[in-house]
Amino acid sequence: MKNTFLADTSVSKRFKDKYRAKVAFKIIGIVLACILGLLFLLISPAFTGSLPRVEAVTAYSGDNPYITFDEQCLISAHRAGGALAPENTLKAFETCLTSTEYKVDILEFDLHLTKDGELILLHDDTLNRTSDATEKFGSKKVYAKDKTLAEIKTLNMGENFVDENGNTPYKGLRGNDVPTECKVITLDEVLDYTESVDNTLNYIIEIKDGGNIGRTATDKLYSVIKSRSMLERVIVGTFENEITKYMDEKYPDFIRSASIGEVLLTYYRFLFNVDLNKCDVRFEVLQIPVIPVFDMSQKSFIDYCHHYGIALQYWTINEYDEVKKLTENGADAIITDNPKTAYNAVSSVKK
């Protein structure tokens, strides 16, 4: 009986070991399949992204006003042309709109909400990089949301600006010596100026805040551009997913750019030639960088988007040759820190 019991136990143990090994191999197989699948999704763009998914688009007759590839590629001044004047300041807008060397079609800028509920032009979460905020307030992280407009208006927003020749023309200016055009400006202030110069301009406006502050900023932005009858001339964007959802729910008449997730989804839909007419696409513009592997600058991708009525705007493109290549491929707009260089490159391409 003892020997039989030991034999039974030994057989049972071998059976369990074989079963566990079989399960382990299955798990390893599933993991490897997932890894290979992920690698395929990551690597395949490098090999198939240049292949056309739709017939080349040679004309567009739809209703998206930002698809202009068959005409002149639009020039958008990023942060109002931060390479030529202090970014997001009145000085930058004046430089763009009074230049005799180049023409700007779109003005791009960023919004933050102050402590007292004012929308100001500012790219970063903090005021430190572009101004003398560290010196003024004694902190390396001075947030717009923690300061009133009056407090922020005391800063020199040209403090750290470096021009094309390496000069810092506004550095060290304090108090009354700071030019008005180098101080923080509000949304209303900038629109009062730009619309007085040219009321046909288009705008790209990014809401930087998230959460309740971002929702309040969205409400205020909508109120301002609605009251000015500018909805058709403004593309609104944000990197905050919750704000994107808030826009779609409360302000469906906003023309907005795609979120990061929507950009990637659109690219993979392109790779597998998905019919976008059957998808719930709520944006009209893709605003995207040029990056390796996921190369969304190729003509094949631009044709695919144009086929479905989506405009392509590329940021932040500052090199002449890159601007020219994108223009030749059919880009609708170039978002650049240096609109002078971009204008010269775009103008060299014959349409």
The 8 nearest C-alpha neighbors of each residue, nearest first, counted from 0:
[[1, 3, 2, 4, 5, 6, 7, 8],
 [2, 0, 4, 3, 5, 6, 7, 8],
 [1, 3, 5, 4, 0, 6, 7, 8],
 [4, 2, 6, 0, 5, 1, 7, 8],
 [3, 5, 7, 1, 6, 2, 0, 8],
 [4, 6, 8, 2, 3, 7, 9, 1],
 [7, 5, 3, 9, 4, 8, 2, 10],
 [6, 8, 4, 10, 9, 5, 3, 11],
 [7, 9, 5, 11, 6, 10, 12, 4],
 [8, 10, 6, 12, 7, 11, 5, 13],
 [11, 9, 13, 7, 12, 8, 14, 6],
 [12, 10, 8, 14, 9, 13, 7, 15],
 [11, 13, 9, 15, 14, 10, 8, 16],
 [14, 12, 16, 10, 15, 11, 17, 9],
 [15, 13, 11, 17, 12, 16, 18, 10],
 [14, 16, 18, 12, 13, 17, 19, 11],
 [15, 17, 13, 19, 18, 14, 20, 12],
 [18, 16, 20, 14, 15, 19, 21, 13],
 [19, 17, 15, 21, 20, 16, 14, 22],
 [20, 18, 22, 16, 21, 17, 23, 15],
 [19, 21, 23, 17, 18, 22, 16, 24],
 [22, 20, 18, 24, 19, 23, 17, 25],
 [21, 23, 25, 19, 20, 24, 18, 26],
 [22, 24, 20, 26, 25, 21, 19, 27],
 [25, 23, 27, 21, 26, 22, 28, 20],
 [26, 24, 28, 22, 23, 27, 29, 21],
 [25, 27, 23, 29, 28, 24, 30, 22],
 [28, 26, 24, 30, 25, 29, 31, 23],
 [27, 29, 25, 31, 26, 30, 24, 32],
 [28, 30, 32, 26, 31, 27, 25, 33],
 [29, 31, 27, 33, 32, 28, 26, 34],
 [32, 30, 34, 28, 33, 29, 35, 27],
 [31, 33, 29, 35, 30, 34, 36, 28],
 [34, 32, 36, 30, 31, 35, 37, 29],
 [33, 35, 31, 37, 36, 32, 38, 30],
 [36, 34, 38, 32, 37, 33, 31, 39],
 [37, 35, 33, 39, 34, 38, 32, 40],
 [36, 38, 34, 40, 39, 35, 33, 41],
 [39, 37, 35, 41, 36, 40, 42, 34],
 [40, 38, 36, 42, 37, 41, 43, 35],
 [39, 41, 37, 38, 43, 42, 36, 44],
 [42, 40, 38, 39, 43, 37, 44, 292],
 [43, 41, 39, 44, 40, 45, 38, 292],
 [42, 44, 46, 45, 39, 40, 41, 47],
 [45, 43, 48, 47, 46, 42, 292, 293],
 [44, 46, 292, 43, 42, 47, 48, 293],
 [47, 45, 43, 44, 48, 42, 49, 50],
 [48, 46, 44, 50, 49, 45, 43, 270],
 [49, 47, 44, 50, 45, 46, 270, 294],
 [48, 50, 47, 299, 297, 51, 298, 46],
 [49, 51, 47, 48, 299, 52, 46, 300],
 [52, 50, 299, 53, 49, 54, 300, 55],
 [53, 51, 272, 303, 50, 299, 54, 269],
 [54, 52, 51, 303, 55, 302, 306, 299],
 [53, 55, 56, 52, 51, 302, 303, 306],
 [54, 56, 302, 57, 53, 51, 299, 303],
 [55, 57, 302, 58, 54, 306, 305, 59],
 [58, 56, 55, 59, 69, 302, 54, 68],
 [59, 57, 56, 69, 60, 68, 55, 305],
 [58, 60, 61, 57, 56, 69, 66, 305],
 [59, 61, 58, 62, 63, 308, 66, 64],
 [62, 60, 59, 63, 308, 64, 66, 307],
 [61, 63, 64, 60, 308, 66, 65, 59],
 [62, 64, 65, 66, 61, 308, 283, 309],
 [65, 63, 66, 62, 67, 61, 231, 310],
 [64, 66, 63, 310, 67, 331, 284, 332],
 [67, 65, 310, 64, 331, 63, 68, 309],
 [66, 68, 331, 70, 69, 65, 72, 71],
 [69, 67, 331, 329, 70, 72, 330, 66],
 [70, 68, 67, 58, 71, 350, 57, 329],
 [71, 69, 68, 67, 72, 350, 331, 73],
 [70, 72, 73, 68, 67, 69, 350, 345],
 [73, 71, 331, 332, 68, 326, 67, 70],
 [74, 72, 332, 104, 331, 71, 333, 75],
 [75, 73, 333, 103, 104, 332, 105, 334],
 [74, 76, 105, 334, 106, 333, 104, 77],
 [75, 77, 80, 79, 106, 335, 107, 338],
 [76, 78, 336, 335, 107, 79, 80, 334],
 [77, 79, 108, 87, 86, 107, 80, 81],
 [80, 78, 76, 77, 91, 92, 87, 106],
 [81, 79, 336, 76, 77, 78, 82, 337],
 [80, 82, 86, 336, 84, 83, 85, 78],
 [83, 81, 336, 337, 80, 84, 162, 163],
 [82, 84, 81, 80, 162, 337, 163, 91],
 [83, 85, 91, 81, 82, 86, 90, 80],
 [86, 84, 157, 160, 81, 91, 88, 87],
 [85, 87, 81, 78, 88, 84, 91, 79],
 [86, 88, 78, 79, 120, 108, 121, 91],
 [89, 87, 90, 91, 86, 181, 85, 180],
 [88, 90, 180, 92, 91, 93, 181, 189],
 [91, 89, 180, 93, 88, 92, 181, 94],
 [92, 90, 84, 94, 88, 89, 79, 93],
 [93, 91, 89, 95, 94, 90, 79, 96],
 [92, 94, 90, 96, 91, 95, 97, 89],
 [93, 95, 91, 92, 97, 96, 98, 90],
 [96, 94, 92, 93, 98, 97, 91, 103],
 [95, 97, 93, 94, 98, 92, 103, 102],
 [98, 96, 94, 95, 93, 99, 92, 102],
 [97, 99, 100, 95, 96, 94, 101, 102],
 [98, 100, 101, 97, 102, 96, 95, 94],
 [101, 99, 98, 339, 102, 342, 343, 97],
 [100, 102, 339, 99, 342, 98, 103, 338],
 [103, 101, 104, 342, 98, 100, 95, 96],
 [102, 104, 74, 105, 75, 95, 76, 101],
 [105, 103, 74, 73, 75, 200, 201, 102],
 [106, 104, 75, 201, 202, 103, 200, 74],
 [105, 107, 202, 76, 75, 79, 203, 201],
 [108, 106, 203, 77, 78, 76, 202, 79],
 [107, 109, 78, 204, 87, 79, 205, 203],
 [110, 108, 205, 122, 120, 121, 204, 206],
 [111, 109, 120, 206, 119, 121, 207, 118],
 [110, 112, 119, 118, 207, 121, 208, 120],
 [111, 113, 118, 117, 116, 144, 216, 119],
 [114, 112, 144, 143, 116, 117, 115, 147],
 [113, 115, 144, 147, 146, 145, 116, 112],
 [116, 114, 147, 113, 117, 148, 146, 112],
 [115, 117, 113, 114, 112, 118, 147, 216],
 [118, 116, 113, 112, 115, 119, 148, 185],
 [119, 117, 112, 185, 111, 186, 110, 113],
 [120, 118, 185, 111, 110, 184, 186, 121],
 [119, 121, 110, 109, 87, 184, 185, 111],
 [122, 120, 109, 110, 123, 111, 119, 87],
 [121, 123, 109, 124, 110, 120, 207, 108],
 [124, 122, 125, 121, 126, 128, 207, 127],
 [123, 125, 142, 122, 126, 143, 207, 121],
 [124, 126, 142, 141, 123, 127, 140, 143],
 [127, 125, 141, 132, 128, 130, 129, 142],
 [126, 128, 132, 130, 125, 129, 133, 141],
 [129, 127, 130, 126, 159, 125, 123, 131],
 [128, 130, 159, 156, 127, 126, 158, 157],
 [131, 129, 156, 158, 155, 132, 127, 128],
 [130, 132, 134, 133, 155, 158, 154, 135],
 [133, 131, 135, 127, 130, 134, 136, 126],
 [134, 132, 138, 137, 139, 131, 135, 136],
 [135, 133, 137, 132, 131, 136, 138, 139],
 [136, 134, 132, 133, 137, 131, 154, 138],
 [135, 137, 133, 138, 132, 134, 141, 139],
 [138, 136, 133, 134, 135, 139, 132, 141],
 [137, 139, 133, 140, 136, 141, 134, 132],
 [140, 138, 133, 141, 127, 137, 132, 125],
 [141, 139, 138, 125, 142, 127, 126, 133],
 [140, 142, 125, 126, 138, 139, 127, 132],
 [143, 141, 125, 144, 145, 124, 140, 126],
 [142, 144, 113, 145, 146, 125, 141, 112],
 [143, 145, 113, 114, 142, 146, 112, 111],
 [146, 144, 114, 143, 142, 113, 147, 141],
 [147, 145, 114, 143, 144, 113, 150, 151],
 [148, 146, 114, 150, 115, 149, 113, 151],
 [147, 149, 151, 150, 152, 113, 146, 117],
 [150, 148, 152, 147, 151, 153, 146, 115],
 [151, 149, 147, 148, 152, 153, 146, 154],
 [150, 152, 148, 153, 149, 154, 147, 146],
 [151, 153, 149, 154, 150, 183, 182, 148],
 [154, 152, 151, 150, 174, 155, 149, 182],
 [155, 153, 152, 151, 156, 131, 130, 182],
 [154, 156, 130, 157, 158, 182, 131, 177],
 [157, 155, 130, 181, 182, 158, 129, 154],
 [156, 158, 85, 160, 169, 155, 181, 159],
 [159, 157, 170, 130, 155, 156, 169, 160],
 [160, 158, 129, 157, 170, 130, 161, 167],
 [159, 161, 157, 85, 167, 158, 162, 129],
 [162, 160, 167, 166, 165, 159, 163, 168],
 [161, 163, 165, 166, 164, 83, 160, 167],
 [164, 162, 165, 161, 83, 82, 166, 84],
 [165, 163, 162, 166, 161, 167, 83, 168],
 [164, 166, 162, 161, 163, 167, 160, 168],
 [165, 167, 162, 161, 164, 168, 163, 160],
 [168, 166, 161, 170, 169, 160, 162, 165],
 [169, 167, 170, 166, 161, 160, 162, 157],
 [170, 168, 157, 158, 167, 172, 171, 160],
 [171, 169, 158, 167, 172, 168, 159, 157],
 [170, 172, 173, 169, 158, 155, 131, 168],
 [173, 171, 177, 176, 170, 169, 155, 174],
 [172, 174, 176, 177, 171, 175, 155, 154],
 [175, 173, 176, 177, 153, 172, 154, 155],
 [174, 176, 177, 173, 178, 172, 179, 153],
 [175, 177, 174, 173, 172, 178, 179, 171],
 [176, 178, 172, 175, 173, 174, 155, 179],
 [179, 177, 181, 180, 176, 182, 175, 155],
 [180, 178, 181, 182, 177, 89, 183, 90],
 [179, 181, 89, 90, 178, 182, 88, 183],
 [182, 180, 178, 179, 156, 157, 88, 90],
 [181, 183, 156, 179, 180, 155, 152, 154],
 [182, 184, 152, 88, 156, 120, 181, 151],
 [185, 183, 119, 120, 188, 182, 88, 189],
 [184, 186, 119, 188, 187, 118, 120, 189],
 [185, 187, 189, 188, 118, 119, 190, 120],
 [188, 186, 190, 185, 189, 191, 223, 184],
 [189, 187, 185, 191, 186, 190, 184, 192],
 [188, 190, 192, 186, 191, 187, 193, 185],
 [189, 191, 193, 187, 192, 188, 194, 186],
 [192, 190, 188, 189, 194, 193, 187, 195],
 [191, 193, 189, 195, 190, 194, 188, 196],
 [194, 192, 190, 196, 195, 191, 197, 189],
 [193, 195, 198, 197, 196, 190, 192, 191],
 [194, 196, 192, 193, 197, 191, 198, 190],
 [195, 197, 193, 194, 192, 198, 96, 191],
 [198, 196, 194, 199, 195, 200, 193, 96],
 [197, 199, 194, 200, 195, 196, 193, 201],
 [200, 198, 197, 201, 194, 232, 104, 196],
 [201, 199, 198, 104, 197, 105, 202, 232],
 [200, 202, 105, 232, 233, 104, 106, 199],
 [203, 201, 233, 106, 105, 107, 234, 232],
 [202, 204, 107, 234, 233, 235, 106, 108],
 [205, 203, 235, 108, 109, 107, 202, 236],
 [206, 204, 236, 109, 237, 235, 207, 110],
 [205, 207, 237, 110, 208, 109, 236, 204],
 [206, 208, 111, 110, 205, 237, 109, 209],
 [209, 207, 213, 206, 212, 111, 210, 112],
 [208, 210, 213, 239, 212, 242, 211, 207],
 [211, 209, 213, 212, 214, 208, 241, 242],
 [210, 212, 214, 213, 215, 209, 208, 216],
 [213, 211, 215, 210, 214, 208, 209, 216],
 [214, 212, 209, 208, 216, 210, 211, 215],
 [215, 213, 217, 211, 216, 212, 218, 210],
 [214, 216, 218, 212, 217, 213, 211, 219],
 [215, 217, 213, 219, 214, 218, 220, 212],
 [218, 216, 214, 220, 215, 219, 221, 213],
 [219, 217, 215, 221, 216, 220, 222, 214],
 [218, 220, 222, 216, 217, 221, 223, 215],
 [221, 219, 217, 223, 222, 218, 216, 224],
 [220, 222, 218, 224, 219, 223, 225, 217],
 [221, 223, 219, 225, 220, 224, 226, 218],
 [224, 222, 220, 226, 221, 225, 219, 227],
 [223, 225, 227, 229, 221, 226, 222, 230],
 [226, 224, 228, 222, 227, 223, 221, 230],
 [225, 227, 223, 224, 228, 222, 229, 221],
 [226, 228, 224, 225, 229, 223, 230, 222],
 [229, 227, 225, 226, 230, 224, 231, 223],
 [228, 230, 224, 232, 227, 231, 225, 233],
 [229, 231, 232, 233, 224, 228, 225, 253],
 [232, 230, 229, 233, 254, 228, 234, 253],
 [233, 231, 201, 229, 230, 202, 234, 200],
 [234, 232, 202, 230, 231, 203, 201, 235],
 [235, 233, 203, 255, 254, 202, 204, 256],
 [236, 234, 255, 204, 205, 203, 254, 233],
 [235, 237, 205, 256, 255, 204, 206, 234],
 [238, 236, 206, 205, 239, 207, 243, 242],
 [237, 239, 240, 258, 259, 236, 207, 206],
 [238, 240, 237, 242, 241, 209, 243, 208],
 [241, 239, 243, 242, 238, 244, 258, 237],
 [240, 242, 244, 243, 239, 245, 209, 210],
 [243, 241, 245, 244, 240, 239, 246, 214],
 [242, 244, 240, 246, 245, 241, 247, 239],
 [245, 243, 247, 241, 242, 246, 248, 240],
 [244, 246, 242, 248, 243, 247, 249, 241],
 [247, 245, 250, 243, 249, 244, 248, 242],
 [246, 248, 251, 244, 245, 250, 249, 243],
 [247, 249, 245, 246, 250, 244, 251, 243],
 [248, 250, 246, 247, 245, 251, 244, 252],
 [249, 251, 246, 252, 247, 253, 248, 245],
 [252, 250, 247, 253, 249, 248, 246, 254],
 [251, 253, 250, 254, 230, 247, 246, 249],
 [254, 252, 251, 250, 255, 230, 235, 246],
 [255, 253, 234, 235, 252, 283, 233, 282],
 [254, 256, 235, 234, 282, 236, 253, 283],
 [255, 257, 284, 236, 282, 285, 283, 235],
 [256, 258, 285, 282, 261, 262, 284, 259],
 [257, 259, 261, 260, 262, 238, 256, 240],
 [260, 258, 262, 261, 263, 257, 238, 240],
 [259, 261, 263, 258, 262, 264, 257, 265],
 [260, 262, 264, 258, 259, 263, 257, 265],
 [261, 263, 259, 265, 260, 264, 257, 258],
 [264, 262, 266, 260, 265, 261, 267, 259],
 [265, 263, 261, 267, 266, 262, 268, 260],
 [266, 264, 268, 262, 263, 267, 261, 269],
 [265, 267, 269, 263, 268, 264, 270, 262],
 [268, 266, 270, 269, 264, 265, 263, 271],
 [267, 269, 273, 265, 271, 266, 270, 272],
 [270, 268, 272, 266, 267, 271, 265, 273],
 [271, 269, 267, 268, 272, 266, 48, 44],
 [270, 272, 268, 269, 273, 267, 52, 266],
 [273, 271, 269, 270, 268, 52, 274, 53],
 [274, 272, 268, 271, 275, 269, 270, 277],
 [273, 275, 276, 277, 272, 278, 268, 307],
 [276, 274, 278, 277, 273, 307, 280, 279],
 [275, 277, 274, 278, 307, 279, 280, 273],
 [276, 278, 275, 274, 279, 273, 280, 307],
 [279, 277, 275, 276, 280, 274, 273, 281],
 [278, 280, 281, 277, 275, 276, 282, 261],
 [281, 279, 278, 282, 275, 283, 276, 261],
 [280, 282, 279, 283, 247, 257, 255, 251],
 [283, 281, 255, 257, 256, 284, 280, 254],
 [282, 284, 309, 256, 310, 255, 254, 281],
 [283, 285, 310, 256, 309, 282, 311, 286],
 [284, 286, 311, 257, 256, 287, 312, 310],
 [287, 285, 312, 313, 311, 284, 256, 314],
 [286, 288, 313, 314, 285, 312, 289, 311],
 [289, 287, 314, 313, 290, 315, 286, 316],
 [288, 290, 296, 294, 295, 287, 291, 313],
 [289, 291, 294, 293, 288, 292, 295, 296],
 [290, 292, 293, 294, 289, 45, 295, 44],
 [293, 291, 45, 294, 44, 290, 42, 41],
 [294, 292, 291, 44, 295, 290, 45, 266],
 [295, 293, 292, 296, 291, 290, 289, 297],
 [294, 296, 297, 300, 293, 289, 266, 301],
 [295, 297, 294, 289, 325, 298, 300, 301],
 [298, 296, 299, 300, 295, 49, 301, 294],
 [297, 299, 328, 301, 300, 302, 296, 329],
 [300, 298, 51, 302, 297, 301, 49, 50],
 [301, 299, 303, 302, 298, 297, 295, 304],
 [300, 302, 298, 304, 303, 299, 305, 297],
 [303, 301, 305, 299, 300, 304, 56, 55],
 [304, 302, 300, 306, 301, 305, 53, 299],
 [305, 303, 309, 301, 307, 306, 302, 308],
 [304, 306, 308, 302, 309, 307, 303, 301],
 [305, 307, 303, 304, 308, 302, 56, 53],
 [308, 306, 305, 304, 309, 275, 303, 276],
 [307, 309, 305, 306, 304, 63, 310, 61],
 [310, 308, 304, 283, 305, 284, 307, 311],
 [309, 311, 284, 66, 65, 285, 331, 283],
 [312, 310, 285, 331, 330, 284, 286, 313],
 [311, 313, 332, 286, 331, 333, 285, 330],
 [314, 312, 287, 333, 288, 286, 334, 332],
 [315, 313, 334, 288, 316, 287, 335, 333],
 [314, 316, 335, 334, 317, 313, 288, 336],
 [317, 315, 335, 314, 318, 334, 322, 333],
 [316, 318, 335, 337, 336, 315, 319, 341],
 [319, 317, 321, 320, 316, 322, 340, 341],
 [318, 320, 322, 344, 321, 340, 323, 341],
 [321, 319, 323, 322, 318, 324, 344, 325],
 [322, 320, 324, 323, 318, 319, 325, 316],
 [323, 321, 319, 325, 320, 324, 344, 341],
 [322, 324, 320, 326, 344, 321, 325, 345],
 [325, 323, 327, 321, 326, 322, 320, 328],
 [326, 324, 328, 322, 327, 330, 323, 321],
 [325, 327, 323, 330, 329, 324, 328, 322],
 [326, 328, 324, 325, 329, 323, 348, 330],
 [329, 327, 298, 325, 326, 330, 324, 297],
 [328, 330, 68, 326, 327, 331, 325, 301],
 [331, 329, 326, 325, 311, 332, 68, 328],
 [330, 332, 68, 72, 67, 311, 66, 312],
 [333, 331, 73, 312, 72, 330, 74, 334],
 [332, 334, 313, 74, 312, 75, 335, 73],
 [333, 335, 75, 314, 315, 77, 313, 76],
 [334, 336, 77, 316, 315, 337, 76, 317],
 [337, 335, 80, 77, 81, 82, 76, 338],
 [336, 338, 335, 82, 339, 80, 340, 317],
 [339, 337, 341, 340, 76, 342, 335, 336],
 [338, 340, 342, 101, 337, 341, 343, 100],
 [341, 339, 343, 342, 338, 337, 319, 344],
 [342, 340, 338, 344, 343, 339, 345, 322],
 [341, 343, 345, 339, 344, 340, 338, 101],
 [342, 344, 346, 340, 341, 345, 347, 339],
 [343, 345, 341, 323, 347, 346, 342, 319],
 [346, 344, 342, 347, 348, 343, 323, 341],
 [345, 347, 343, 344, 348, 342, 349, 71],
 [346, 348, 344, 345, 343, 349, 323, 342],
 [349, 347, 346, 345, 350, 327, 323, 344],
 [348, 350, 347, 346, 327, 345, 71, 70],
 [349, 348, 70, 69, 71, 327, 68, 72]]
